[in-house]
Amino acid sequence: MEQDKTIEELMDILRMQEELLQFTHFTNADAWELGNLLVAEAKRLNLSVAISIRLNNGYIVFQYGFDGTNFHNEQWMRRKENTVRIMETSSLYLYTKLKASGKTMDDIFLDEKEYACCGGGFPIRIEEAGVIGTILVSGLNHVADHDFIIKALMKYLHADEVPRIREGNYN
C-alpha cells in the first residue's frame, strides 16, 4: 500500500517526477496553455486555489486566483517560488529531504519568512538547460498542491508513466 512507502522511496519518486516532467522549451504561450489547463482542472474539481507560473527573472507569466483565495495564498506562492529557485527542486522534495535528514530550514540557512518547506512549488526544467521557472499552487494540503501540479503536467506533457505521491504518505 502506498502509505507504507519509506522516506527514501518518496524521495526517489519526487526525483523521478522532476526527471520525467521536463520541457523541451517553455514560452509565454506554453505558460498560458499550462496555466489554463491548471485553471480548468481546478474548476472541474471545484477547488479554491491560487495558481501561478513564474520565471526565475521574477516575471509572472500566468496567475489566477479562484474566489476564496487571497493575499495569504500569494505569500505562500512567493515563499514556495523562492525555495524552488534556490534549491532547483520541488518544494515538496526539500520538505522530504529535511524530514529524512532530521534537519531544519535553519540548518540549511533558509529563513522561513522567505522560503517555504512544503509542497506546491515545482520547477520548470528545460532539458539540457536547467530550471528556468516555477509552477505554483496554493490552497490545498501541501501534498495535494504538489500532486495537483503533477497531474496537470502529466496531461500537458503527455507523460502517462509518472509515479505520484498522495497525502497519506506524509502522516
DSSP file (Angstrom, degrees, kcal/mol; ACC not computed):
  #  RESIDUE AA STRUCTURE BP1 BP2  ACC     N-H-->O    O-->H-N    N-H-->O    O-->H-N    TCO  KAPPA ALPHA  PHI   PSI    X-CA   Y-CA   Z-CA
    1    1 A M    >         0   0    0      0, 0.0     3,-1.9     0, 0.0     4,-0.1   0.000 360.0 360.0 360.0 147.0    0.0    0.0    0.0
    2    2 A E  G >   +     0   0    0      1,-0.3     3,-1.7     2,-0.2   164,-0.1   0.788 360.0  66.1 -62.0 -29.6    1.3    3.5   -0.8
    3    3 A Q  G 3  S+     0   0    0      1,-0.3    -1,-0.3   167,-0.0   168,-0.1   0.682  91.7  65.9 -66.3 -15.4    1.2    4.6    2.8
    4    4 A D  G <  S+     0   0    0     -3,-1.9    -1,-0.3     2,-0.0    -2,-0.2   0.404  73.1 126.3 -86.4   3.2    3.9    2.1    3.6
    5    5 A K    <   -     0   0    0     -3,-1.7     2,-0.1    -4,-0.1    -3,-0.0  -0.338  58.3-128.0 -64.5 139.5    6.5    4.0    1.4
    6    6 A T     >  -     0   0    0      1,-0.1     4,-2.2    -2,-0.0     5,-0.2  -0.394  24.4-107.7 -79.8 165.2    9.7    4.8    3.1
    7    7 A I  H  > S+     0   0    0      1,-0.2     4,-2.3     2,-0.2     5,-0.1   0.855 122.3  54.5 -61.7 -34.5   11.1    8.4    3.0
    8    8 A E  H  > S+     0   0    0      2,-0.2     4,-2.2     1,-0.2    -1,-0.2   0.901 107.3  49.5 -66.2 -40.8   13.8    7.2    0.6
    9    9 A E  H  > S+     0   0    0      2,-0.2     4,-2.2     1,-0.2    -2,-0.2   0.889 110.2  51.1 -64.4 -38.9   11.1    5.8   -1.7
   10   10 A L  H  X S+     0   0    0     -4,-2.2     4,-2.4     2,-0.2    -2,-0.2   0.911 109.8  49.6 -64.3 -42.3    9.2    9.1   -1.6
   11   11 A M  H  X S+     0   0    0     -4,-2.3     4,-2.4     1,-0.2    -2,-0.2   0.891 109.4  52.3 -64.0 -38.8   12.4   11.0   -2.4
   12   12 A D  H  X S+     0   0    0     -4,-2.2     4,-2.5     2,-0.2    -2,-0.2   0.916 109.5  49.1 -61.6 -42.9   13.0    8.6   -5.3
   13   13 A I  H  X S+     0   0    0     -4,-2.2     4,-2.6     2,-0.2    -2,-0.2   0.925 110.8  49.8 -62.6 -44.9    9.5    9.3   -6.6
   14   14 A L  H  X S+     0   0    0     -4,-2.4     4,-1.8     1,-0.2    -1,-0.2   0.898 111.3  48.6 -63.0 -40.1   10.0   13.0   -6.3
   15   15 A R  H  X S+     0   0    0     -4,-2.4     4,-1.9     2,-0.2    -1,-0.2   0.910 111.1  51.0 -64.7 -41.5   13.3   12.8   -8.2
   16   16 A M  H  X S+     0   0    0     -4,-2.5     4,-3.0     1,-0.2     5,-0.3   0.909 106.8  54.3 -62.2 -41.8   11.7   10.7  -10.9
   17   17 A Q  H  X S+     0   0    0     -4,-2.6     4,-2.4     1,-0.2    -1,-0.2   0.928 110.3  46.2 -57.0 -45.4    8.9   13.3  -11.3
   18   18 A E  H  < S+     0   0    0     -4,-1.8    -1,-0.2     1,-0.2    -2,-0.2   0.838 114.2  48.3 -68.9 -31.7   11.4   16.0  -11.9
   19   19 A E  H  < S+     0   0    0     -4,-1.9     3,-0.4     1,-0.2    -2,-0.2   0.905 118.2  39.3 -72.1 -41.8   13.3   13.9  -14.3
   20   20 A L  H  < S+     0   0    0     -4,-3.0     2,-0.8     1,-0.2    -2,-0.2   0.782 107.9  62.2 -80.9 -28.2   10.2   12.9  -16.3
   21   21 A L  S  < S+     0   0    0     -4,-2.4   104,-0.4    -5,-0.3     2,-0.3  -0.419  74.8 130.4-102.4  58.8    8.3   16.2  -16.3
   22   22 A Q        -     0   0    0     -2,-0.8     2,-0.3    -3,-0.4   104,-0.2  -0.723  49.5-129.2-106.2 159.1   10.8   18.3  -18.2
   23   23 A F  B     -a  126   0A   0    102,-3.1   104,-3.1    -2,-0.3     3,-0.1  -0.771   7.7-150.1-105.8 150.5   10.2   20.6  -21.1
   24   24 A T  S    S-     0   0    0      1,-0.4     2,-0.3    -2,-0.3    -1,-0.1   0.722  90.6  -8.4 -85.3 -25.1   12.0   20.8  -24.4
   25   25 A H        -     0   0    0    100,-0.1    -1,-0.4    -3,-0.0     2,-0.3  -0.958  62.7-154.6-158.8 162.8   11.1   24.5  -24.5
   26   26 A F        +     0   0    0     -2,-0.3     2,-0.2    -3,-0.1   100,-0.0  -0.848  19.3 168.7-151.5 111.8    9.0   26.9  -22.5
   27   27 A T     >  -     0   0    0     -2,-0.3     4,-2.1     1,-0.1     5,-0.1  -0.582  52.2 -98.8-111.9 174.7    7.5   30.1  -23.8
   28   28 A N  H  > S+     0   0    0      1,-0.2     4,-2.2     2,-0.2     5,-0.1   0.857 126.5  55.8 -62.1 -34.3    4.9   32.6  -22.6
   29   29 A A  H  > S+     0   0    0      2,-0.2     4,-2.4     1,-0.2    -1,-0.2   0.889 105.8  50.8 -65.0 -38.6    2.4   30.8  -24.8
   30   30 A D  H  > S+     0   0    0      2,-0.2     4,-3.0     1,-0.2     5,-0.3   0.914 108.8  51.6 -62.7 -42.1    3.3   27.5  -23.1
   31   31 A A  H  X S+     0   0    0     -4,-2.1     4,-2.9     1,-0.2     5,-0.2   0.903 109.7  50.2 -60.7 -41.5    2.7   29.2  -19.7
   32   32 A W  H  X S+     0   0    0     -4,-2.2     4,-2.5     2,-0.2    -2,-0.2   0.940 113.4  44.8 -62.0 -48.1   -0.7   30.4  -20.9
   33   33 A E  H  X S+     0   0    0     -4,-2.4     4,-2.0     2,-0.2    -2,-0.2   0.940 117.4  43.8 -62.8 -48.2   -1.7   26.9  -22.1
   34   34 A L  H  X S+     0   0    0     -4,-3.0     4,-2.5     2,-0.2    -2,-0.2   0.921 113.7  51.3 -64.6 -43.5   -0.4   25.1  -19.0
   35   35 A G  H  X S+     0   0    0     -4,-2.9     4,-2.5    -5,-0.3    -1,-0.2   0.914 110.4  48.4 -60.1 -43.3   -2.0   27.8  -16.7
   36   36 A N  H  X S+     0   0    0     -4,-2.5     4,-2.7    -5,-0.2    -1,-0.2   0.860 109.3  53.2 -66.2 -34.5   -5.3   27.5  -18.4
   37   37 A L  H  X S+     0   0    0     -4,-2.0     4,-2.4     2,-0.2    -2,-0.2   0.927 110.0  48.2 -63.2 -44.6   -5.1   23.7  -18.1
   38   38 A L  H  X S+     0   0    0     -4,-2.5     4,-2.4     2,-0.2    -2,-0.2   0.917 113.2  47.6 -60.7 -44.3   -4.5   24.1  -14.3
   39   39 A V  H  X S+     0   0    0     -4,-2.5     4,-2.6     2,-0.2    -2,-0.2   0.927 111.9  49.3 -63.7 -45.5   -7.4   26.5  -14.0
   40   40 A A  H  X S+     0   0    0     -4,-2.7     4,-2.5     1,-0.2    -1,-0.2   0.898 112.3  48.3 -62.1 -40.5   -9.8   24.2  -16.0
   41   41 A E  H  X S+     0   0    0     -4,-2.4     4,-2.0     2,-0.2    -1,-0.2   0.913 112.0  48.3 -67.7 -41.7   -8.8   21.2  -13.8
   42   42 A A  H  <>S+     0   0    0     -4,-2.4     5,-2.9     2,-0.2     4,-0.4   0.902 112.8  49.1 -64.3 -39.6   -9.3   23.2  -10.6
   43   43 A K  H ><5S+     0   0    0     -4,-2.6     3,-1.0     3,-0.2    -2,-0.2   0.921 109.6  51.5 -64.0 -43.9  -12.6   24.4  -11.8
   44   44 A R  H 3<5S+     0   0    0     -4,-2.5    -1,-0.2     1,-0.3    -2,-0.2   0.868 115.2  42.1 -60.3 -37.0  -13.7   20.9  -12.8
   45   45 A L  T 3<5S-     0   0    0     -4,-2.0    -1,-0.3    -5,-0.1    -2,-0.2   0.409 111.0-122.5 -90.9   1.4  -12.7   19.6   -9.3
   46   46 A N  T < 5 +     0   0    0     -3,-1.0     2,-0.4    -4,-0.4    -3,-0.2   0.912  54.0 162.3  57.4  46.6  -14.3   22.7   -7.6
   47   47 A L      < -     0   0    0     -5,-2.9     2,-1.0    -6,-0.1    -1,-0.2  -0.803  39.1-143.8 -99.7 137.6  -11.0   23.6   -5.9
   48   48 A S        +     0   0    0     -2,-0.4     2,-0.3    91,-0.1    -5,-0.0  -0.799  48.4 141.7 -98.6  91.4  -10.4   27.1   -4.5
   49   49 A V        -     0   0    0     -2,-1.0    17,-2.2   -10,-0.1     2,-0.4  -0.868  50.2-128.5-129.5 160.7   -6.7   27.5   -5.3
   50   50 A A  E     -CB  65 138A   0     88,-2.8    88,-2.0    -2,-0.3     2,-0.4  -0.922  27.9-165.6-105.8 139.0   -4.3   30.2   -6.4
   51   51 A I  E     +CB  64 137A   0     13,-3.2    13,-2.6    -2,-0.4     2,-0.3  -0.976  11.0 170.4-128.9 136.1   -2.1   29.2   -9.5
   52   52 A S  E     -CB  63 136A   0     84,-2.1    84,-3.1    -2,-0.4     2,-0.4  -0.999  20.6-162.0-147.3 145.5    1.0   31.0  -10.7
   53   53 A I  E     +CB  62 135A   0      9,-2.8     8,-1.8    -2,-0.3     9,-1.5  -0.991  24.7 177.9-126.2 121.0    3.7   30.3  -13.3
   54   54 A R  E     -CB  60 134A   0     80,-2.6    80,-2.9    -2,-0.4     6,-0.2  -0.946  23.4-134.9-130.6 142.9    6.8   32.5  -12.8
   55   55 A L  E >   - B   0 133A   0      4,-3.0     3,-2.1    -2,-0.4    78,-0.3  -0.602  31.6-111.5 -90.9 157.7   10.2   32.7  -14.5
   56   56 A N  T 3  S+     0   0    0     76,-2.7    77,-0.1     1,-0.3    -1,-0.1   0.685 114.3  67.9 -64.1 -17.7   13.4   32.9  -12.5
   57   57 A N  T 3  S-     0   0    0     75,-0.3    -1,-0.3     2,-0.1     3,-0.1   0.432 122.8-102.3 -81.5   3.6   13.9   36.5  -13.6
   58   58 A G  S <  S+     0   0    0     -3,-2.1     2,-0.4     1,-0.3    -2,-0.1   0.321  76.8 139.7  97.1  -7.1   10.9   37.4  -11.5
   59   59 A Y        -     0   0    0      1,-0.1    -4,-3.0    -5,-0.0     2,-0.8  -0.570  46.0-145.3 -76.6 127.3    8.4   37.7  -14.3
   60   60 A I  E     +C   54   0A   0     -2,-0.4    -6,-0.2    -6,-0.2     3,-0.1  -0.836  20.8 176.9 -90.2 110.5    4.9   36.3  -13.6
   61   61 A V  E     +     0   0A   0     -8,-1.8     2,-0.3    -2,-0.8    -7,-0.2   0.634  68.1  14.2 -92.9 -14.8    3.8   34.8  -16.9
   62   62 A F  E     +C   53   0A   0     -9,-1.5    -9,-2.8   -27,-0.0     2,-0.3  -0.948  64.6 162.6-157.0 137.9    0.5   33.4  -15.6
   63   63 A Q  E     +C   52   0A   0     -2,-0.3     2,-0.3   -11,-0.2   -11,-0.2  -0.948   1.6 166.9-156.9 139.9   -1.6   33.8  -12.5
   64   64 A Y  E     -C   51   0A   0    -13,-2.6   -13,-3.2    -2,-0.3     2,-0.5  -0.975  12.5-164.4-151.5 137.6   -5.1   33.1  -11.4
   65   65 A G  E     -C   50   0A   0     -2,-0.3   -15,-0.2   -15,-0.2     3,-0.1  -0.984  16.1-140.7-125.1 123.6   -6.9   33.0   -8.1
   66   66 A F    >   -     0   0    0    -17,-2.2     3,-2.2    -2,-0.5   -18,-0.1  -0.364  43.5 -78.8 -72.1 158.0  -10.2   31.4   -7.6
   67   67 A D  T 3  S+     0   0    0      1,-0.3    -1,-0.2    -2,-0.1     3,-0.1  -0.335 122.6  41.6 -53.8 137.8  -12.8   33.0   -5.3
   68   68 A G  T 3  S+     0   0    0      1,-0.5    -1,-0.3    -3,-0.1     2,-0.2   0.196  93.4 102.8 101.3 -14.9  -11.8   32.2   -1.7
   69   69 A T    <   +     0   0    0     -3,-2.2    -1,-0.5   -20,-0.2     2,-0.2  -0.629  46.3 166.2 -95.2 162.9   -8.1   32.8   -2.3
   70   70 A N    >>  -     0   0    0     -2,-0.2     4,-1.4    -3,-0.1     3,-0.8  -0.804  53.5 -59.7-155.8-166.9   -6.4   35.9   -1.2
   71   71 A F  H 3> S+     0   0    0      1,-0.3     4,-2.3    -2,-0.2     5,-0.2   0.765 123.1  65.9 -62.8 -26.3   -3.0   37.6   -0.5
   72   72 A H  H 3> S+     0   0    0      2,-0.2     4,-2.0     1,-0.2    -1,-0.3   0.910 101.0  49.5 -61.5 -41.7   -2.1   34.9    2.0
   73   73 A N  H <> S+     0   0    0     -3,-0.8     4,-2.5     1,-0.2    -1,-0.2   0.894 108.5  53.8 -62.4 -39.7   -2.0   32.4   -0.9
   74   74 A E  H  X S+     0   0    0     -4,-1.4     4,-2.5     1,-0.2    -2,-0.2   0.905 106.9  51.1 -60.5 -42.0    0.2   34.9   -2.8
   75   75 A Q  H  X S+     0   0    0     -4,-2.3     4,-2.0     2,-0.2    -1,-0.2   0.892 109.8  49.5 -65.3 -38.9    2.6   35.0    0.1
   76   76 A W  H  X S+     0   0    0     -4,-2.0     4,-2.6     2,-0.2    -2,-0.2   0.925 111.4  49.4 -63.0 -43.8    2.7   31.2    0.2
   77   77 A M  H  X S+     0   0    0     -4,-2.5     4,-2.8     1,-0.2    -2,-0.2   0.898 108.6  53.0 -64.3 -38.9    3.4   31.1   -3.5
   78   78 A R  H  X S+     0   0    0     -4,-2.5     4,-2.2     2,-0.2    -1,-0.2   0.929 112.1  44.9 -60.2 -44.8    6.2   33.7   -3.2
   79   79 A R  H  X S+     0   0    0     -4,-2.0     4,-1.8     2,-0.2    37,-1.3   0.892 113.4  49.6 -67.9 -39.7    7.9   31.6   -0.5
   80   80 A K  H  X S+     0   0    0     -4,-2.6     4,-2.4    35,-0.2     5,-0.2   0.908 110.1  51.9 -64.1 -41.2    7.5   28.3   -2.5
   81   81 A E  H  X S+     0   0    0     -4,-2.8     4,-2.8     1,-0.2    -2,-0.2   0.923 107.1  52.2 -61.0 -44.4    8.9   30.1   -5.5
   82   82 A N  H  X S+     0   0    0     -4,-2.2     4,-2.1    32,-0.2     5,-0.2   0.894 109.7  50.5 -58.1 -40.3   11.9   31.2   -3.6
   83   83 A T  H  X S+     0   0    0     -4,-1.8     4,-2.6     2,-0.2     5,-0.3   0.943 112.7  44.2 -63.5 -49.5   12.5   27.6   -2.4
   84   84 A V  H  X S+     0   0    0     -4,-2.4     4,-2.4     1,-0.2     5,-0.3   0.905 112.6  53.2 -63.7 -41.0   12.3   26.2   -5.9
   85   85 A R  H  < S+     0   0    0     -4,-2.8    -1,-0.2    -5,-0.2    -2,-0.2   0.919 117.1  35.4 -62.9 -44.2   14.5   28.9   -7.3
   86   86 A I  H  < S+     0   0    0     -4,-2.1    -2,-0.2    -5,-0.2    -1,-0.2   0.855 127.3  36.1 -81.4 -34.0   17.3   28.4   -4.8
   87   87 A M  H  < S-     0   0    0     -4,-2.6    -3,-0.2    -5,-0.2    -2,-0.2   0.690  90.7-142.6 -91.2 -19.9   17.1   24.6   -4.5
   88   88 A E  S  < S+     0   0    0     -4,-2.4     2,-0.3    -5,-0.3    -4,-0.1   0.821  70.8  89.4  55.8  35.3   16.2   23.9   -8.1
   89   89 A T  S    S-     0   0    0     -6,-0.3    -1,-0.3    -5,-0.3    -2,-0.2  -0.890  91.4 -73.4-141.8 172.6   13.9   21.1   -6.9
   90   90 A S     >  -     0   0    0     -2,-0.3     4,-1.6     1,-0.1    32,-0.2  -0.360  39.3-122.0 -66.7 152.6   10.3   20.9   -5.9
   91   91 A S  H  > S+     0   0    0     30,-2.3     4,-1.9     1,-0.2    28,-0.2   0.806 114.8  56.8 -66.7 -28.2    9.4   22.4   -2.6
   92   92 A L  H  > S+     0   0    0     29,-0.5     4,-2.5     2,-0.2    -1,-0.2   0.841 101.4  56.6 -70.6 -32.5    8.0   19.0   -1.6
   93   93 A Y  H  > S+     0   0    0      2,-0.2     4,-2.9     1,-0.2    -2,-0.2   0.926 107.2  48.4 -62.6 -43.5   11.4   17.5   -2.3
   94   94 A L  H  X S+     0   0    0     -4,-1.6     4,-2.7     2,-0.2     5,-0.3   0.935 110.8  51.1 -61.5 -44.8   13.0   19.9    0.1
   95   95 A Y  H  X S+     0   0    0     -4,-1.9     4,-2.2     1,-0.2    -2,-0.2   0.928 114.2  43.9 -55.3 -47.2   10.4   19.1    2.8
   96   96 A T  H  X S+     0   0    0     -4,-2.5     4,-2.6     2,-0.2    -2,-0.2   0.899 112.2  52.2 -67.9 -41.7   11.0   15.4    2.3
   97   97 A K  H  X S+     0   0    0     -4,-2.9     4,-1.9     2,-0.2     6,-0.3   0.912 112.1  45.7 -62.2 -43.6   14.8   15.8    2.3
   98   98 A L  H  X>S+     0   0    0     -4,-2.7     4,-1.6     2,-0.2     5,-1.0   0.900 112.0  51.6 -66.7 -40.0   14.7   17.7    5.5
   99   99 A K  H  <5S+     0   0    0     -4,-2.2    -2,-0.2    -5,-0.3    -1,-0.2   0.909 111.3  48.4 -61.7 -41.6   12.3   15.2    7.1
  100  100 A A  H  <5S+     0   0    0     -4,-2.6    -1,-0.2     1,-0.2    -2,-0.2   0.864 117.7  40.1 -66.8 -37.0   14.7   12.4    6.1
  101  101 A S  H  <5S-     0   0    0     -4,-1.9    -1,-0.2    -5,-0.2    -2,-0.2   0.617 102.9-125.3 -90.3 -12.9   17.8   14.1    7.5
  102  102 A G  T  <5 +     0   0    0     -4,-1.6    -3,-0.2     1,-0.3     2,-0.1   0.612  66.1 135.7  76.4  11.1   16.2   15.5   10.6
  103  103 A K      < -     0   0    0     -5,-1.0    -1,-0.3    -6,-0.3     2,-0.2  -0.420  44.1-141.3 -88.5 166.4   17.4   18.9    9.6
  104  104 A T     >  -     0   0    0     -2,-0.1     4,-0.8    -3,-0.1     5,-0.1  -0.688  31.8-100.3-117.5 173.1   15.5   22.2    9.7
  105  105 A M  T >4>S+     0   0    0     -2,-0.2     5,-2.4     1,-0.2     3,-0.9   0.899 124.0  56.7 -59.9 -41.0   15.3   25.2    7.4
  106  106 A D  G >45S+     0   0    0      1,-0.2     3,-1.8     3,-0.2    -1,-0.2   0.883  98.6  61.0 -57.8 -38.6   17.7   27.0    9.8
  107  107 A D  G 345S+     0   0    0      1,-0.3    -1,-0.2     2,-0.1    -2,-0.2   0.790 110.3  39.9 -61.4 -27.9   20.3   24.2    9.3
  108  108 A I  G <<5S-     0   0    0     -3,-0.9    -1,-0.3    -4,-0.8    -2,-0.2   0.161 119.6-109.3-108.9  18.0   20.4   24.9    5.6
  109  109 A F  T < 5S+     0   0    0     -3,-1.8     2,-0.5     1,-0.2    -3,-0.2   0.833  70.3 140.1  63.8  38.4   20.3   28.7    6.1
  110  110 A L      < -     0   0    0     -5,-2.4     2,-0.5    -6,-0.1    -1,-0.2  -0.965  48.0-136.7-114.4 124.9   16.8   29.3    4.8
  111  111 A D    >>  -     0   0    0     -2,-0.5     4,-2.0     1,-0.1     3,-2.0  -0.657   8.2-142.3 -79.7 123.9   14.6   31.8    6.6
  112  112 A E  T 34 S+     0   0    0     -2,-0.5    -1,-0.1     1,-0.3     5,-0.1   0.650 100.2  63.5 -64.5 -14.5   11.1   30.5    7.0
  113  113 A K  T 34 S+     0   0    0      1,-0.1    -1,-0.3     3,-0.1     3,-0.1   0.705 116.5  28.7 -78.2 -19.7    9.7   34.0    6.3
  114  114 A E  T <4 S+     0   0    0     -3,-2.0     2,-0.3     1,-0.2    -2,-0.2   0.607 122.6  46.0-112.8 -19.2   11.2   33.9    2.8
  115  115 A Y     <  -     0   0    0     -4,-2.0     2,-0.5   -33,-0.1   -35,-0.2  -0.947  67.3-142.1-130.5 147.1   11.2   30.2    2.0
  116  116 A A        -     0   0    0    -37,-1.3     2,-0.9    -2,-0.3   -21,-0.1  -0.934   1.9-159.2-114.0 130.2    8.5   27.5    2.3
  117  117 A C        +     0   0    0     -2,-0.5     2,-0.3    -5,-0.1   -25,-0.1  -0.674  64.8  80.7-103.7  74.8    9.3   23.9    3.3
  118  118 A C  S    S-     0   0    0     -2,-0.9     3,-0.3    24,-0.1   -24,-0.1  -0.966  83.2 -78.0-166.6 166.3    6.1   22.3    1.9
  119  119 A G  S    S+     0   0    0     -2,-0.3    24,-0.1     1,-0.2    26,-0.1  -0.275  83.7  80.9 -74.3 161.3    4.6   21.1   -1.4
  120  120 A G        +     0   0    0      1,-0.3    17,-2.3    25,-0.1     2,-0.4   0.390  70.0  89.3 123.5   1.1    3.1   23.3   -4.1
  121  121 A G  E     + D   0 136A   0     -3,-0.3   -30,-2.3    15,-0.2   -29,-0.5  -0.994  48.5 178.8-127.3 127.2    6.2   24.6   -6.0
  122  122 A F  E     - D   0 135A   0     13,-2.6    13,-2.9    -2,-0.4     2,-0.1  -0.988  27.9-115.1-131.3 135.0    7.5   22.6   -8.9
  123  123 A P  E     - D   0 134A   0      0, 0.0     2,-0.9     0, 0.0    11,-0.3  -0.393  11.6-137.9 -72.6 141.2   10.5   23.6  -11.2
  124  124 A I  E     - D   0 133A   0      9,-2.8     8,-3.0   -70,-0.2     9,-0.9  -0.872  34.0-173.3 -90.7 104.4   10.1   24.3  -14.9
  125  125 A R  E     - D   0 131A   0     -2,-0.9  -102,-3.1  -104,-0.4     2,-0.5  -0.898  16.4-151.2-109.7 125.6   13.1   22.5  -16.1
  126  126 A I  E >>  -aD  23 130A   0      4,-3.0     4,-2.7    -2,-0.5     3,-2.3  -0.827  33.0-106.5 -93.3 128.7   14.3   22.7  -19.7
  127  127 A E  T 34 S+     0   0    0   -104,-3.1    -1,-0.1    -2,-0.5     0, 0.0  -0.275 102.8   4.0 -53.4 134.4   16.1   19.6  -20.9
  128  128 A E  T 34 S+     0   0    0      1,-0.1    -1,-0.3    -3,-0.0  -104,-0.1   0.443 130.6  62.3  68.8   1.4   19.8   20.2  -21.3
  129  129 A A  T <4 S-     0   0    0     -3,-2.3     2,-0.2     1,-0.2    -2,-0.2   0.703  90.6-135.8-123.1 -40.7   19.4   23.8  -19.9
  130  130 A G  E  <  - D   0 126A   0     -4,-2.7    -4,-3.0     2,-0.0     2,-0.4  -0.711  48.4 -12.6 115.0-166.8   18.1   23.6  -16.3
  131  131 A V  E     + D   0 125A   0     -6,-0.3    -6,-0.2    -2,-0.2     3,-0.1  -0.592  50.0 164.3 -80.7 124.7   15.5   25.3  -14.1
  132  132 A I  E     -     0   0A   0     -8,-3.0   -76,-2.7    -2,-0.4   -75,-0.3   0.438  62.4 -18.2-117.7  -4.7   14.1   28.5  -15.6
  133  133 A G  E     -BD  55 124A   0     -9,-0.9    -9,-2.8   -78,-0.3     2,-0.3  -0.965  62.0-100.2-177.7-169.1   11.0   29.0  -13.5
  134  134 A T  E     -BD  54 123A   0    -80,-2.9   -80,-2.6    -2,-0.3     2,-0.5  -0.996   8.9-147.0-142.8 140.0    8.4   27.6  -11.1
  135  135 A I  E     -BD  53 122A   0    -13,-2.9   -13,-2.6    -2,-0.3     2,-0.4  -0.929  30.9-167.5-102.6 131.2    4.8   26.3  -11.3
  136  136 A L  E     +BD  52 121A   0    -84,-3.1   -84,-2.1    -2,-0.5     2,-0.3  -0.945  18.5 177.7-129.2 142.4    2.9   27.2   -8.0
  137  137 A V  E     +B   51   0A   0    -17,-2.3     2,-0.4    -2,-0.4   -86,-0.2  -0.995   5.9 177.4-138.7 138.4   -0.3   26.2   -6.4
  138  138 A S  E     +B   50   0A   0    -88,-2.0   -88,-2.8    -2,-0.3     3,-0.1  -0.998  50.0  63.9-140.5 137.4   -1.6   27.3   -3.0
  139  139 A G  S    S+     0   0    0      1,-0.6     2,-0.2    -2,-0.4   -91,-0.1   0.183  84.3  70.5 140.7 -17.7   -4.9   26.5   -1.3
  140  140 A L  S    S-     0   0    0      1,-0.2    -1,-0.6   -93,-0.1     2,-0.1  -0.507 101.3 -61.7-109.8-178.7   -4.9   22.7   -0.6
  141  141 A N     >  -     0   0    0     -2,-0.2     4,-2.6     1,-0.1     3,-0.4  -0.428  60.8-111.6 -56.1 144.4   -3.0   20.5    1.7
  142  142 A H  H  > S+     0   0    0      1,-0.3     4,-1.7     2,-0.2    -1,-0.1   0.802 117.9  49.4 -61.2 -30.7    0.7   20.9    0.6
  143  143 A V  H  > S+     0   0    0      2,-0.2     4,-2.5     1,-0.2    -1,-0.3   0.875 111.8  49.4 -73.0 -36.4    1.0   17.4   -0.7
  144  144 A A  H  > S+     0   0    0     -3,-0.4     4,-2.4     2,-0.2    -2,-0.2   0.869 106.9  55.7 -68.1 -37.0   -2.3   17.8   -2.6
  145  145 A D  H  X S+     0   0    0     -4,-2.6     4,-1.6     2,-0.2    -2,-0.2   0.948 111.4  44.9 -55.9 -48.7   -0.9   21.2   -4.0
  146  146 A H  H  X S+     0   0    0     -4,-1.7     4,-2.3     1,-0.2    -2,-0.2   0.935 113.2  48.6 -61.7 -48.6    2.1   19.2   -5.3
  147  147 A D  H  X S+     0   0    0     -4,-2.5     4,-2.7     1,-0.2    -1,-0.2   0.842 105.9  58.3 -65.1 -33.1    0.0   16.3   -6.7
  148  148 A F  H  X S+     0   0    0     -4,-2.4     4,-1.8     2,-0.2    -1,-0.2   0.917 108.7  45.7 -60.8 -43.3   -2.3   18.8   -8.5
  149  149 A I  H  X S+     0   0    0     -4,-1.6     4,-2.7     2,-0.2    -2,-0.2   0.925 111.8  52.1 -64.0 -45.0    0.7   20.2  -10.4
  150  150 A I  H  X S+     0   0    0     -4,-2.3     4,-2.6     1,-0.2    -2,-0.2   0.929 109.0  49.2 -60.0 -47.0    2.0   16.7  -11.2
  151  151 A K  H  X S+     0   0    0     -4,-2.7     4,-1.9     1,-0.2    -1,-0.2   0.906 112.7  47.9 -60.1 -41.8   -1.3   15.6  -12.6
  152  152 A A  H  X S+     0   0    0     -4,-1.8     4,-2.9    -5,-0.2    -1,-0.2   0.911 112.0  49.0 -66.8 -41.7   -1.6   18.7  -14.8
  153  153 A L  H  X S+     0   0    0     -4,-2.7     4,-3.1     2,-0.2     6,-0.2   0.889 107.9  54.8 -65.2 -38.5    2.0   18.4  -16.0
  154  154 A M  H  X>S+     0   0    0     -4,-2.6     5,-2.5    -5,-0.2     4,-0.5   0.928 113.3  42.5 -58.4 -44.5    1.4   14.7  -16.9
  155  155 A K  H ><5S+     0   0    0     -4,-1.9     3,-0.7     3,-0.2    -2,-0.2   0.938 116.8  46.5 -67.3 -47.4   -1.6   15.8  -19.0
  156  156 A Y  H 3<5S+     0   0    0     -4,-2.9    -2,-0.2     1,-0.2    -1,-0.2   0.892 120.2  38.1 -64.0 -41.8    0.2   18.8  -20.6
  157  157 A L  H 3<5S-     0   0    0     -4,-3.1    -1,-0.2    -5,-0.2    -2,-0.2   0.398 107.1-122.5 -92.3   2.6    3.4   16.9  -21.4
  158  158 A H  T <<5 +     0   0    0     -3,-0.7     2,-0.7    -4,-0.5    -3,-0.2   0.925  58.6 152.2  55.3  48.3    1.6   13.6  -22.4
  159  159 A A      < +     0   0    0     -5,-2.5     3,-0.4    -6,-0.2    -1,-0.2  -0.894  15.1 168.0-113.2 101.1    3.5   11.7  -19.7
  160  160 A D        +     0   0    0     -2,-0.7     2,-0.7     1,-0.2    -1,-0.1   0.773  65.4  63.0 -85.6 -27.4    1.5    8.7  -18.6
  161  161 A E        +     0   0    0     -7,-0.1    -1,-0.2  -141,-0.1  -141,-0.0  -0.320  67.8 127.7-100.8  51.3    4.1    6.8  -16.6
  162  162 A V        -     0   0    0     -2,-0.7  -145,-0.1    -3,-0.4  -149,-0.0  -0.926  56.4-128.8-108.3 122.8    4.9    9.2  -13.8
  163  163 A P        -     0   0    0      0, 0.0     2,-0.3     0, 0.0    -2,-0.0  -0.367  27.0-152.8 -67.6 150.0    4.7    8.0  -10.2
  164  164 A R        -     0   0    0     -2,-0.0     2,-0.4  -147,-0.0  -150,-0.1  -0.846   9.3-141.6-124.7 160.0    2.7   10.1   -7.9
  165  165 A I        -     0   0    0     -2,-0.3     2,-0.3   -22,-0.1   -18,-0.1  -0.961  17.3-159.3-119.9 137.7    2.6   10.8   -4.1
  166  166 A R    >   -     0   0    0     -2,-0.4     3,-2.0  -164,-0.1     4,-0.2  -0.751  33.9 -99.6-115.8 165.7   -0.6   11.2   -2.2
  167  167 A E  G >  S+     0   0    0      1,-0.3     3,-2.4    -2,-0.3    -1,-0.1   0.805 111.8  71.3 -52.3 -38.0   -1.3   12.8    1.2
  168  168 A G  G >  S+     0   0    0      1,-0.3     3,-0.5     2,-0.1    -1,-0.3   0.679  86.1  68.2 -58.3 -18.2   -1.4    9.6    3.1
  169  169 A N  G <  S+     0   0    0     -3,-2.0    -1,-0.3     1,-0.2    -2,-0.2   0.630  96.0  55.5 -75.6 -12.3    2.4    9.3    2.7
  170  170 A Y  G <         0   0    0     -3,-2.4    -1,-0.2    -4,-0.2    -2,-0.1  -0.369 360.0 360.0-120.7  53.5    3.1   12.2    5.0
  171  171 A N    <         0   0    0     -3,-0.5    -1,-0.2  -168,-0.1    -2,-0.1   0.470 360.0 360.0 -79.3 360.0    1.3   11.5    8.2
